[in-house]
Amino acid sequence: FAGEHVTAGTILVKQRGTKFHPGLNVRRGSDDTLFTVVDGQVRFEHKNKKRYQVSVYPRTDG
């Protein structure tokens, strides 16, 4: 799933609790679901030893 191109509004992670935290261009719903607010590429990044941060970077055509 990391590296995939997603569209705005796509659910990235359904979870209970917050193992995955929202990063750049990602928001958290009331049930801890993470979803994207822009079109782009998904990246999972280490926040610390036990937690990940999920970010979506807009695609840059060049």
Protein Blocks (a to p, Z undefined) as FASTA:
>chain_A
ZZpacdehiafbdcedjfbacdehiacdfkopacdfbdcddddddfblmbccdddddddd
ZZ
